């Protein structure tokens, strides 16, 4: 199992639009092979951002998703509302 944590930095004026789009986008993510579950929410501080945590069966599942048309559709639901590129890290909670 691998956990992906993405920090999504949102434009101040676009929070509501981001939430609406991302709510649709996570439905795409949930149905991907290897996605065992996810959660997301608004970061408390220091700047406007949302945190996405995805549990993947293995890191290759995430890499495979990135090669699909669903990945582009997923990103299209929220990327226009970002203030900068997301920061993404992976970790193994069992090591």
C-alpha positions in Angstrom: 0.0 0.0 0.0 1.1 3.5 -0.8 -0.4 6.8 0.4 -0.4 9.8 -2.0 -0.8 13.2 -0.4 -1.4 16.1 -2.7 -1.6 19.8 -1.7 -3.8 21.7 -4.1 -3.3 25.5 -3.9 -6.5 27.4 -4.8 -7.0 30.9 -6.0 -8.7 33.0 -3.3 -11.6 34.0 -5.5 -12.1 30.5 -6.8 -12.7 28.4 -3.7 -16.4 27.6 -4.4 -15.7 26.7 -8.0 -12.8 24.5 -7.0 -14.9 22.7 -4.4 -17.7 22.1 -7.0 -15.3 20.8 -9.6 -13.2 18.7 -7.3 -16.3 17.1 -5.8 -17.0 15.8 -9.3 -13.3 14.9 -9.9 -13.0 12.7 -6.9 -15.7 10.4 -8.3 -13.5 9.8 -11.3 -10.6 9.0 -9.0 -12.6 6.6 -6.7 -13.3 4.3 -9.6 -9.7 3.9 -10.7 -8.1 0.4 -10.4 -5.9 0.3 -7.3 -7.6 3.2 -5.6 -8.6 1.8 -2.2 -10.0 5.0 -0.8 -9.5 8.7 -0.4 -10.3 11.7 1.7 -9.9 15.4 1.2 -10.5 18.7 2.9 -9.5 22.3 3.3 -6.2 23.0 4.9 -6.5 25.2 8.0 -3.4 27.3 7.4 -1.2 29.0 6.2 -2.7 29.7 2.8 -5.8 28.6 0.9 -5.2 25.0 -0.1 -6.9 21.6 0.0 -5.3 18.3 0.9 -6.1 15.1 -1.0 -5.0 11.7 0.5 -5.4 8.7 -1.7 -4.7 5.1 -0.7 -3.3 3.1 -3.7 -2.7 -0.6 -3.7 0.8 0.2 -5.1 2.5 3.2 -6.6 2.2 1.8 -10.1 -1.6 2.1 -9.7 -1.2 5.9 -9.5 1.3 6.0 -12.4 -1.1 3.9 -14.5 -4.0 6.3 -13.7 -1.8 9.3 -14.9 -1.6 7.6 -18.3 -5.4 7.5 -18.8 -7.9 9.9 -20.3 -9.6 9.9 -16.9 -6.6 11.6 -15.5 -7.0 14.5 -17.9 -10.7 14.7 -17.2 -10.0 14.6 -13.4 -7.5 17.5 -13.7 -9.9 19.4 -15.8 -12.5 19.5 -13.1 -10.3 21.7 -10.8 -7.0 22.8 -12.4 -8.3 26.1 -13.7 -8.9 27.1 -10.1 -5.4 26.4 -8.8 -3.0 29.3 -8.0 0.1 27.1 -8.6 1.1 23.5 -9.4 0.1 20.9 -6.8 2.7 19.4 -4.5 2.4 15.6 -4.5 4.3 13.0 -2.3 3.9 9.3 -1.7 4.8 7.3 1.4 4.6 3.7 2.6 2.7 3.7 6.0 4.1 0.3 6.7 7.8 1.1 6.6 
